[in-house]
Amino acid sequence: MKRQTSLITGTCFLALTFAVLGCGRPSNTALMKQGDYAMWQGRWADAATSYEKAAQQHPGEWEAQYKLGQCYLEMGDPLQACHALSIAESIQPENTEIADLLATALMECDNRDGLYTFLQTRATKVQTTRAWTKFAEYSMAMDDPDTAVQAINTAIVLNTNHQAYPYIVAATFAERLGDDTLAVKHWKDAWSLDTTNTRISDALRSHGEVPGPTMTGISTDSDH
């Protein structure tokens, strides 16, 4: 566990060191293309070999580390995937695909402390609905409902883009915790933002609600 947790804490230093070492190295374009072709064919071990060589030539190259992490996950080696993805994430901290894959790798490693720290730190830093929703979902998966509810409530507060998904997650949490009244409220909020989503409509019907403008008090032009 200590070894797994340390993978994240040391990556910033590694990324900076590798970036310096990579100066003046030959291009790794050919190796990246070889890796991409092998990955396309599902030859994960061959792809990993190419990406590893590319990363050795340019350790600060985030794409090589990211794709190497993908290969390791496909090969059933989440610990090595964590190492590569942590480097990629430290170089490209705004990249949500890298962050999502690193979270998956940490979960597969059963490194719950590392996963919790990573997701909480990321959500606090970027302050986006997506990051807080991810933190909430993984917290619930790790049987930490208190943190999950706090995180999804934060995601909803930050939901300036009016996305339905945070409300869907909040509704499923409420159902899991046995609060049907709160669940219905969140499902209604979700429906008001995405009236064509069948998952939301089906959930409302399962609670005895009929999806429609009268349910939420929202009027359409045809009502006037």
C-alpha positions, 0 to 999 in steps of 0.5 A, spaced: 500 500 500 505 504 501 509 503 495 502 504 491 501 511 494 508 513 493 507 513 486 502 519 486 506 523 490 513 522 487 510 523 480 511 531 479 519 530 481 519 525 476 516 529 470 520 535 471 526 531 471 524 527 465 523 533 461 530 535 462 533 529 461 529 529 454 532 535 451 536 533 445 533 526 445 532 523 438 524 524 435 520 518 438 515 519 432 516 512 429 516 509 436 509 512 437 506 510 430 509 503 431 505 503 438 499 506 435 499 500 430 500 495 435 494 498 439 489 498 434 491 491 432 490 489 440 497 487 441 498 490 447 505 487 449 508 490 443 504 496 443 507 497 450 514 496 448 514 501 443 511 506 448 516 504 453 521 506 448 518 512 446 517 514 453 525 513 455 527 517 449 522 523 451 520 521 458 516 528 459 512 526 453 505 525 456 502 521 450 507 516 451 506 515 458 498 515 457 498 510 452 503 506 456 498 506 462 492 504 457 496 498 455 498 496 462 491 496 464 489 491 458 495 487 460 492 486 467 498 490 470 494 496 474 500 498 478 505 499 472 499 503 469 498 507 475 506 509 474 505 511 467 499 515 468 501 518 474 507 521 470 502 523 464 497 526 469 502 530 472 504 533 465 497 534 463 493 535 469 487 538 465 486 532 461 480 529 463 481 522 460 488 521 463 485 523 470 479 518 469 484 512 467 488 513 473 482 513 477 481 506 474 488 504 475 488 506 482 481 502 483 484 496 480 490 496 484 485 497 490 489 503 492 483 506 496 487 511 500 491 514 493 485 514 489 481 518 495 487 523 495 488 524 488 480 525 486 479 530 492 485 534 490 483 534 483 476 536 485 479 541 489 484 544 484 480 544 478 473 546 481 469 543 476 462 539 476 465 533 472 471 532 477 466 533 483 462 528 480 467 523 479 469 524 486 462 522 489 461 516 484 468 513 486 467 515 494 460 511 493 463 505 490 468 505 496 462 505 501 463 512 503 456 515 503 458 521 507 463 524 502 459 521 496 453 526 498 458 532 500 461 531 493 455 531 489 452 536 492 458 540 491 458 538 484 451 541 483 452 547 486 458 548 481 453 546 475 453 552 471 452 548 465 446 545 467 448 538 466 443 533 468 448 528 470 450 530 477 442 530 479 442 523 476 448 521 480 445 525 486 438 521 485 441 514 485 445 516 491 439 518 495 435 511 492 441 507 495 441 511 502 433 510 502 431 517 501 425 516 496 423 523 497 430 526 496 431 521 490 424 524 486 426 531 487 433 530 484 430 526 478 425 531 477 431 536 477 434 532 472 428 531 468 427 539 467 434 539 464 434 533 460 426 531 458 428 526 453 432 522 457 429 515 458 433 513 464 430 519 468 423 518 465 423 511 467 426 512 474 420 517 475 415 512 473 418 507 478 417 512 483 409 513 481 411 520 478 408 522 471 414 526 467 411 532 464 411 540 465 406 539 470 410 535 475 415 540 476 411 546 474 415 548 468 410 551 463 411 550 455 409 555 450 403 550 448 400 551 455 399 558 454 
